């Protein structure tokens, strides 16, 4: 079983970011809103850094 890797959306304009956990939060990440709530522009998906990934792993235990 392969768990989808978490990632985050990051706004290139203001730096707003939102972590997406495909396994526990949504089945289809494409359906998630990836528009910055401030700028109303499309955010890009980026890899999590090590710290963020650790936090994500911990939260999966709940
Ligand atoms: Zn923004």
PDB file of the backbone (N, CA, C, O) and the ligand in Angstrom, with CONECT records:
HET     ZN  A 101       1
ATOM      1  N   UNK A   1       0.854  -1.201   0.000  1.00  0.00           N
ATOM      2  CA  UNK A   1       0.000   0.000   0.000  1.00  0.00           C
ATOM      3  C   UNK A   1       0.880   1.237   0.000  1.00  0.00           C
ATOM      4  O   UNK A   1       1.771   1.383   0.837  1.00  0.00           O
ATOM      5  N   UNK A   2       0.626   2.099  -0.923  1.00  0.00           N
ATOM      6  CA  UNK A   2       1.432   3.320  -1.027  1.00  0.00           C
ATOM      7  C   UNK A   2       0.597   4.517  -0.584  1.00  0.00           C
ATOM      8  O   UNK A   2      -0.444   4.813  -1.170  1.00  0.00           O
ATOM      9  N   UNK A   3       1.063   5.193   0.450  1.00  0.00           N
ATOM     10  CA  UNK A   3       0.371   6.387   0.904  1.00  0.00           C
ATOM     11  C   UNK A   3       0.863   7.588   0.106  1.00  0.00           C
ATOM     12  O   UNK A   3       2.066   7.771  -0.081  1.00  0.00           O
ATOM     13  N   UNK A   4      -0.063   8.389  -0.356  1.00  0.00           N
ATOM     14  CA  UNK A   4       0.352   9.586  -1.093  1.00  0.00           C
ATOM     15  C   UNK A   4       1.146  10.512  -0.186  1.00  0.00           C
ATOM     16  O   UNK A   4       0.795  10.688   0.981  1.00  0.00           O
ATOM     17  N   UNK A   5       2.196  11.097  -0.702  1.00  0.00           N
ATOM     18  CA  UNK A   5       2.999  11.994   0.112  1.00  0.00           C
ATOM     19  C   UNK A   5       2.280  13.324   0.295  1.00  0.00           C
ATOM     20  O   UNK A   5       1.697  13.875  -0.638  1.00  0.00           O
ATOM     21  N   UNK A   6       2.340  13.823   1.531  1.00  0.00           N
ATOM     22  CA  UNK A   6       1.761  15.147   1.746  1.00  0.00           C
ATOM     23  C   UNK A   6       2.563  16.215   1.007  1.00  0.00           C
ATOM     24  O   UNK A   6       3.749  16.048   0.725  1.00  0.00           O
ATOM     25  N   UNK A   7       1.894  17.289   0.711  1.00  0.00           N
ATOM     26  CA  UNK A   7       2.565  18.401   0.036  1.00  0.00           C
ATOM     27  C   UNK A   7       1.872  19.664   0.483  1.00  0.00           C
ATOM     28  O   UNK A   7       0.930  19.611   1.273  1.00  0.00           O
ATOM     29  N   UNK A   8       2.312  20.767   0.003  1.00  0.00           N
ATOM     30  CA  UNK A   8       1.590  21.984   0.357  1.00  0.00           C
ATOM     31  C   UNK A   8       1.458  22.894  -0.838  1.00  0.00           C
ATOM     32  O   UNK A   8       2.264  22.886  -1.768  1.00  0.00           O
ATOM     33  N   UNK A   9       0.412  23.669  -0.767  1.00  0.00           N
ATOM     34  CA  UNK A   9       0.230  24.726  -1.742  1.00  0.00           C
ATOM     35  C   UNK A   9       0.873  25.983  -1.186  1.00  0.00           C
ATOM     36  O   UNK A   9       0.706  26.312  -0.011  1.00  0.00           O
ATOM     37  N   UNK A  10       1.594  26.670  -2.022  1.00  0.00           N
ATOM     38  CA  UNK A  10       2.188  27.923  -1.584  1.00  0.00           C
ATOM     39  C   UNK A  10       1.912  29.020  -2.597  1.00  0.00           C
ATOM     40  O   UNK A  10       2.107  28.852  -3.801  1.00  0.00           O
ATOM     41  N   UNK A  11       1.453  30.145  -2.075  1.00  0.00           N
ATOM     42  CA  UNK A  11       1.174  31.286  -2.933  1.00  0.00           C
ATOM     43  C   UNK A  11       2.488  31.979  -3.297  1.00  0.00           C
ATOM     44  O   UNK A  11       3.253  32.361  -2.411  1.00  0.00           O
ATOM     45  N   UNK A  12       2.747  32.140  -4.577  1.00  0.00           N
ATOM     46  CA  UNK A  12       3.999  32.776  -4.997  1.00  0.00           C
ATOM     47  C   UNK A  12       4.017  34.267  -4.712  1.00  0.00           C
ATOM     48  O   UNK A  12       5.072  34.898  -4.779  1.00  0.00           O
ATOM     49  N   UNK A  13       2.881  34.830  -4.401  1.00  0.00           N
ATOM     50  CA  UNK A  13       2.793  36.276  -4.235  1.00  0.00           C
ATOM     51  C   UNK A  13       2.961  36.693  -2.769  1.00  0.00           C
ATOM     52  O   UNK A  13       3.800  37.536  -2.452  1.00  0.00           O
ATOM     53  N   UNK A  14       2.151  36.093  -1.870  1.00  0.00           N
ATOM     54  CA  UNK A  14       2.184  36.533  -0.472  1.00  0.00           C
ATOM     55  C   UNK A  14       2.836  35.501   0.446  1.00  0.00           C
ATOM     56  O   UNK A  14       3.121  35.801   1.606  1.00  0.00           O
ATOM     57  N   UNK A  15       3.078  34.268  -0.066  1.00  0.00           N
ATOM     58  CA  UNK A  15       3.739  33.257   0.754  1.00  0.00           C
ATOM     59  C   UNK A  15       2.790  32.434   1.597  1.00  0.00           C
ATOM     60  O   UNK A  15       3.241  31.577   2.357  1.00  0.00           O
ATOM     61  N   UNK A  16       1.491  32.662   1.492  1.00  0.00           N
ATOM     62  CA  UNK A  16       0.511  31.841   2.198  1.00  0.00           C
ATOM     63  C   UNK A  16       0.686  30.387   1.790  1.00  0.00           C
ATOM     64  O   UNK A  16       0.856  30.085   0.609  1.00  0.00           O
ATOM     65  N   UNK A  17       0.643  29.478   2.774  1.00  0.00           N
ATOM     66  CA  UNK A  17       0.776  28.069   2.411  1.00  0.00           C
ATOM     67  C   UNK A  17      -0.220  27.217   3.164  1.00  0.00           C
ATOM     68  O   UNK A  17      -0.650  27.568   4.263  1.00  0.00           O
ATOM     69  N   UNK A  18      -0.581  26.105   2.576  1.00  0.00           N
ATOM     70  CA  UNK A  18      -1.559  25.202   3.163  1.00  0.00           C
ATOM     71  C   UNK A  18      -1.084  23.782   2.929  1.00  0.00           C
ATOM     72  O   UNK A  18      -0.849  23.376   1.791  1.00  0.00           O
ATOM     73  N   UNK A  19      -0.939  23.016   4.026  1.00  0.00           N
ATOM     74  CA  UNK A  19      -0.473  21.636   3.896  1.00  0.00           C
ATOM     75  C   UNK A  19      -1.634  20.726   3.529  1.00  0.00           C
ATOM     76  O   UNK A  19      -2.714  20.803   4.114  1.00  0.00           O
ATOM     77  N   UNK A  20      -1.396  19.877   2.563  1.00  0.00           N
ATOM     78  CA  UNK A  20      -2.413  18.942   2.088  1.00  0.00           C
ATOM     79  C   UNK A  20      -1.956  17.526   2.412  1.00  0.00           C
ATOM     80  O   UNK A  20      -0.850  17.127   2.045  1.00  0.00           O
ATOM     81  N   UNK A  21      -2.797  16.772   3.092  1.00  0.00           N
ATOM     82  CA  UNK A  21      -2.489  15.372   3.387  1.00  0.00           C
ATOM     83  C   UNK A  21      -3.466  14.495   2.614  1.00  0.00           C
ATOM     84  O   UNK A  21      -4.595  14.284   3.055  1.00  0.00           O
ATOM     85  N   UNK A  22      -3.045  13.994   1.482  1.00  0.00           N
ATOM     86  CA  UNK A  22      -3.961  13.223   0.619  1.00  0.00           C
ATOM     87  C   UNK A  22      -4.563  12.021   1.325  1.00  0.00           C
ATOM     88  O   UNK A  22      -5.700  11.651   1.034  1.00  0.00           O
ATOM     89  N   UNK A  23      -3.830  11.398   2.247  1.00  0.00           N
ATOM     90  CA  UNK A  23      -4.302  10.166   2.877  1.00  0.00           C
ATOM     91  C   UNK A  23      -5.496  10.387   3.799  1.00  0.00           C
ATOM     92  O   UNK A  23      -6.489   9.662   3.740  1.00  0.00           O
ATOM     93  N   UNK A  24      -5.379  11.409   4.655  1.00  0.00           N
ATOM     94  CA  UNK A  24      -6.388  11.556   5.697  1.00  0.00           C
ATOM     95  C   UNK A  24      -7.401  12.659   5.426  1.00  0.00           C
ATOM     96  O   UNK A  24      -8.514  12.622   5.949  1.00  0.00           O
ATOM     97  N   UNK A  25      -7.030  13.620   4.627  1.00  0.00           N
ATOM     98  CA  UNK A  25      -7.914  14.767   4.465  1.00  0.00           C
ATOM     99  C   UNK A  25      -8.828  14.662   3.242  1.00  0.00           C
ATOM    100  O   UNK A  25     -10.030  14.916   3.324  1.00  0.00           O
ATOM    101  N   UNK A  26      -8.255  14.294   2.146  1.00  0.00           N
ATOM    102  CA  UNK A  26      -9.039  14.274   0.923  1.00  0.00           C
ATOM    103  C   UNK A  26      -8.654  13.070   0.093  1.00  0.00           C
ATOM    104  O   UNK A  26      -7.529  12.574   0.169  1.00  0.00           O
ATOM    105  N   UNK A  27      -9.591  12.613  -0.688  1.00  0.00           N
ATOM    106  CA  UNK A  27      -9.300  11.497  -1.581  1.00  0.00           C
ATOM    107  C   UNK A  27      -8.728  12.028  -2.898  1.00  0.00           C
ATOM    108  O   UNK A  27      -7.814  11.443  -3.478  1.00  0.00           O
ATOM    109  N   UNK A  28      -9.278  13.123  -3.342  1.00  0.00           N
ATOM    110  CA  UNK A  28      -8.825  13.692  -4.607  1.00  0.00           C
ATOM    111  C   UNK A  28      -8.290  15.103  -4.381  1.00  0.00           C
ATOM    112  O   UNK A  28      -9.067  16.055  -4.302  1.00  0.00           O
ATOM    113  N   UNK A  29      -6.960  15.246  -4.276  1.00  0.00           N
ATOM    114  CA  UNK A  29      -6.372  16.563  -3.992  1.00  0.00           C
ATOM    115  C   UNK A  29      -6.680  17.578  -5.073  1.00  0.00           C
ATOM    116  O   UNK A  29      -6.691  18.783  -4.818  1.00  0.00           O
ATOM    117  N   UNK A  30      -6.928  17.099  -6.272  1.00  0.00           N
ATOM    118  CA  UNK A  30      -7.208  18.018  -7.375  1.00  0.00           C
ATOM    119  C   UNK A  30      -8.494  18.796  -7.101  1.00  0.00           C
ATOM    120  O   UNK A  30      -8.673  19.924  -7.561  1.00  0.00           O
ATOM    121  N   UNK A  31      -9.384  18.157  -6.337  1.00  0.00           N
ATOM    122  CA  UNK A  31     -10.629  18.818  -6.031  1.00  0.00           C
ATOM    123  C   UNK A  31     -10.517  19.877  -4.951  1.00  0.00           C
ATOM    124  O   UNK A  31     -11.439  20.665  -4.739  1.00  0.00           O
ATOM    125  N   UNK A  32      -9.373  19.889  -4.268  1.00  0.00           N
ATOM    126  CA  UNK A  32      -9.169  20.874  -3.211  1.00  0.00           C
ATOM    127  C   UNK A  32      -8.980  22.262  -3.806  1.00  0.00           C
ATOM    128  O   UNK A  32      -8.497  22.421  -4.927  1.00  0.00           O
ATOM    129  N   UNK A  33      -9.365  23.240  -3.041  1.00  0.00           N
ATOM    130  CA  UNK A  33      -9.121  24.604  -3.478  1.00  0.00           C
ATOM    131  C   UNK A  33      -7.632  24.912  -3.380  1.00  0.00           C
ATOM    132  O   UNK A  33      -7.030  24.760  -2.317  1.00  0.00           O
ATOM    133  N   UNK A  34      -7.053  25.336  -4.467  1.00  0.00           N
ATOM    134  CA  UNK A  34      -5.640  25.699  -4.451  1.00  0.00           C
ATOM    135  C   UNK A  34      -5.477  27.169  -4.790  1.00  0.00           C
ATOM    136  O   UNK A  34      -4.448  27.603  -5.308  1.00  0.00           O
ATOM    137  N   UNK A  35      -6.529  27.925  -4.481  1.00  0.00           N
ATOM    138  CA  UNK A  35      -6.487  29.356  -4.749  1.00  0.00           C
ATOM    139  C   UNK A  35      -6.198  30.104  -3.453  1.00  0.00           C
ATOM    140  O   UNK A  35      -6.829  29.849  -2.427  1.00  0.00           O
ATOM    141  N   UNK A  36      -5.257  31.013  -3.502  1.00  0.00           N
ATOM    142  CA  UNK A  36      -4.914  31.795  -2.313  1.00  0.00           C
ATOM    143  C   UNK A  36      -6.105  32.631  -1.874  1.00  0.00           C
ATOM    144  O   UNK A  36      -6.679  33.363  -2.681  1.00  0.00           O
ATOM    145  N   UNK A  37      -6.492  32.530  -0.581  1.00  0.00           N
ATOM    146  CA  UNK A  37      -7.649  33.290  -0.092  1.00  0.00           C
ATOM    147  C   UNK A  37      -7.400  34.801  -0.076  1.00  0.00           C
ATOM    148  O   UNK A  37      -8.343  35.592  -0.056  1.00  0.00           O
ATOM    149  N   UNK A  38      -6.155  35.181  -0.084  1.00  0.00           N
ATOM    150  CA  UNK A  38      -5.835  36.623  -0.079  1.00  0.00           C
ATOM    151  C   UNK A  38      -5.745  37.202  -1.487  1.00  0.00           C
ATOM    152  O   UNK A  38      -6.346  38.228  -1.804  1.00  0.00           O
ATOM    153  N   UNK A  39      -4.965  36.499  -2.328  1.00  0.00           N
ATOM    154  CA  UNK A  39      -4.650  37.042  -3.650  1.00  0.00           C
ATOM    155  C   UNK A  39      -5.598  36.556  -4.735  1.00  0.00           C
ATOM    156  O   UNK A  39      -5.672  37.139  -5.817  1.00  0.00           O
ATOM    157  N   UNK A  40      -6.329  35.474  -4.433  1.00  0.00           N
ATOM    158  CA  UNK A  40      -7.247  34.889  -5.406  1.00  0.00           C
ATOM    159  C   UNK A  40      -6.531  34.410  -6.662  1.00  0.00           C
ATOM    160  O   UNK A  40      -7.073  34.457  -7.766  1.00  0.00           O
ATOM    161  N   UNK A  41      -5.311  33.953  -6.469  1.00  0.00           N
ATOM    162  CA  UNK A  41      -4.592  33.398  -7.614  1.00  0.00           C
ATOM    163  C   UNK A  41      -4.237  31.947  -7.323  1.00  0.00           C
ATOM    164  O   UNK A  41      -4.250  31.516  -6.170  1.00  0.00           O
ATOM    165  N   UNK A  42      -3.922  31.207  -8.358  1.00  0.00           N
ATOM    166  CA  UNK A  42      -3.589  29.796  -8.225  1.00  0.00           C
ATOM    167  C   UNK A  42      -2.259  29.632  -7.488  1.00  0.00           C
ATOM    168  O   UNK A  42      -1.268  30.275  -7.835  1.00  0.00           O
ATOM    169  N   UNK A  43      -2.242  28.783  -6.485  1.00  0.00           N
ATOM    170  CA  UNK A  43      -1.005  28.503  -5.763  1.00  0.00           C
ATOM    171  C   UNK A  43      -0.318  27.293  -6.381  1.00  0.00           C
ATOM    172  O   UNK A  43      -0.968  26.443  -6.990  1.00  0.00           O
ATOM    173  N   UNK A  44       0.980  27.221  -6.223  1.00  0.00           N
ATOM    174  CA  UNK A  44       1.718  26.077  -6.747  1.00  0.00           C
ATOM    175  C   UNK A  44       1.919  25.044  -5.660  1.00  0.00           C
ATOM    176  O   UNK A  44       2.001  25.389  -4.481  1.00  0.00           O
ATOM    177  N   UNK A  45       1.999  23.774  -6.047  1.00  0.00           N
ATOM    178  CA  UNK A  45       2.257  22.730  -5.061  1.00  0.00           C
ATOM    179  C   UNK A  45       3.759  22.555  -4.885  1.00  0.00           C
ATOM    180  O   UNK A  45       4.506  22.486  -5.861  1.00  0.00           O
ATOM    181  N   UNK A  46       4.189  22.486  -3.637  1.00  0.00           N
ATOM    182  CA  UNK A  46       5.610  22.329  -3.339  1.00  0.00           C
ATOM    183  C   UNK A  46       5.805  21.213  -2.321  1.00  0.00           C
ATOM    184  O   UNK A  46       4.873  20.860  -1.599  1.00  0.00           O
ATOM    185  N   UNK A  47       7.000  20.662  -2.263  1.00  0.00           N
ATOM    186  CA  UNK A  47       7.301  19.613  -1.295  1.00  0.00           C
ATOM    187  C   UNK A  47       7.407  20.221   0.104  1.00  0.00           C
ATOM    188  O   UNK A  47       7.780  21.382   0.271  1.00  0.00           O
ATOM    189  N   UNK A  48       7.066  19.399   1.107  1.00  0.00           N
ATOM    190  CA  UNK A  48       7.223  19.836   2.480  1.00  0.00           C
ATOM    191  C   UNK A  48       8.694  19.794   2.861  1.00  0.00           C
ATOM    192  O   UNK A  48       9.453  18.963   2.362  1.00  0.00           O
ATOM    193  N   UNK A  49       9.090  20.701   3.752  1.00  0.00           N
ATOM    194  CA  UNK A  49      10.438  20.569   4.294  1.00  0.00           C
ATOM    195  C   UNK A  49      10.420  19.519   5.408  1.00  0.00           C
ATOM    196  O   UNK A  49       9.356  19.028   5.785  1.00  0.00           O
ATOM    197  N   UNK A  50      11.578  19.182   5.923  1.00  0.00           N
ATOM    198  CA  UNK A  50      11.685  18.078   6.888  1.00  0.00           C
ATOM    199  C   UNK A  50      10.835  18.325   8.134  1.00  0.00           C
ATOM    200  O   UNK A  50      10.174  17.411   8.627  1.00  0.00           O
ATOM    201  N   UNK A  51      10.852  19.529   8.630  1.00  0.00           N
ATOM    202  CA  UNK A  51      10.093  19.840   9.841  1.00  0.00           C
ATOM    203  C   UNK A  51       8.594  19.689   9.600  1.00  0.00           C
ATOM    204  O   UNK A  51       7.876  19.090  10.400  1.00  0.00           O
ATOM    205  N   UNK A  52       8.151  20.232   8.509  1.00  0.00           N
ATOM    206  CA  UNK A  52       6.720  20.147   8.198  1.00  0.00           C
ATOM    207  C   UNK A  52       6.295  18.696   7.989  1.00  0.00           C
ATOM    208  O   UNK A  52       5.196  18.292   8.370  1.00  0.00           O
ATOM    209  N   UNK A  53       7.185  17.926   7.379  1.00  0.00           N
ATOM    210  CA  UNK A  53       6.859  16.523   7.139  1.00  0.00           C
ATOM    211  C   UNK A  53       6.750  15.762   8.457  1.00  0.00           C
ATOM    212  O   UNK A  53       5.887  14.897   8.611  1.00  0.00           O
ATOM    213  N   UNK A  54       7.629  16.087   9.408  1.00  0.00           N
ATOM    214  CA  UNK A  54       7.587  15.445  10.721  1.00  0.00           C
ATOM    215  C   UNK A  54       6.266  15.761  11.428  1.00  0.00           C
ATOM    216  O   UNK A  54       5.656  14.887  12.043  1.00  0.00           O
ATOM    217  N   UNK A  55       5.845  16.993  11.334  1.00  0.00           N
ATOM    218  CA  UNK A  55       4.583  17.399  11.960  1.00  0.00           C
ATOM    219  C   UNK A  55       3.423  16.638  11.335  1.00  0.00           C
ATOM    220  O   UNK A  55       2.513  16.179  12.026  1.00  0.00           O
ATOM    221  N   UNK A  56       3.475  16.515  10.034  1.00  0.00           N
ATOM    222  CA  UNK A  56       2.426  15.800   9.324  1.00  0.00           C
ATOM    223  C   UNK A  56       2.369  14.338   9.747  1.00  0.00           C
ATOM    224  O   UNK A  56       1.291  13.774   9.937  1.00  0.00           O
ATOM    225  N   UNK A  57       3.542  13.734   9.891  1.00  0.00           N
ATOM    226  CA  UNK A  57       3.589  12.329  10.310  1.00  0.00           C
ATOM    227  C   UNK A  57       2.983  12.152  11.698  1.00  0.00           C
ATOM    228  O   UNK A  57       2.239  11.201  11.941  1.00  0.00           O
ATOM    229  N   UNK A  58       3.304  13.069  12.605  1.00  0.00           N
ATOM    230  CA  UNK A  58       2.775  12.984  13.966  1.00  0.00           C
ATOM    231  C   UNK A  58       1.257  13.080  13.963  1.00  0.00           C
ATOM    232  O   UNK A  58       0.577  12.349  14.683  1.00  0.00           O
ATOM    233  N   UNK A  59       0.742  13.974  13.162  1.00  0.00           N
ATOM    234  CA  UNK A  59      -0.694  14.201  13.176  1.00  0.00           C
ATOM    235  C   UNK A  59      -1.461  13.002  12.603  1.00  0.00           C
ATOM    236  O   UNK A  59      -2.663  12.859  12.828  1.00  0.00           O
ATOM    237  N   UNK A  60      -0.750  12.143  11.862  1.00  0.00           N
ATOM    238  CA  UNK A  60      -1.423  10.976  11.302  1.00  0.00           C
ATOM    239  C   UNK A  60      -1.745   9.937  12.371  1.00  0.00           C
ATOM    240  O   UNK A  60      -2.552   9.033  12.153  1.00  0.00           O
ATOM    241  N   UNK A  61      -1.107  10.078  13.524  1.00  0.00           N
ATOM    242  CA  UNK A  61      -1.341   9.091  14.578  1.00  0.00           C
ATOM    243  C   UNK A  61      -2.650   9.316  15.305  1.00  0.00           C
ATOM    244  O   UNK A  61      -3.109   8.425  16.020  1.00  0.00           O
ATOM    245  N   UNK A  62      -3.250  10.447  15.151  1.00  0.00           N
ATOM    246  CA  UNK A  62      -4.499  10.720  15.856  1.00  0.00           C
ATOM    247  C   UNK A  62      -5.608   9.814  15.361  1.00  0.00           C
ATOM    248  O   UNK A  62      -6.737   9.900  15.843  1.00  0.00           O
TER     249      UNK A  62
HETATM  250 ZN    ZN A 101      -1.408  35.044  -1.805  1.00  0.00          ZN
END
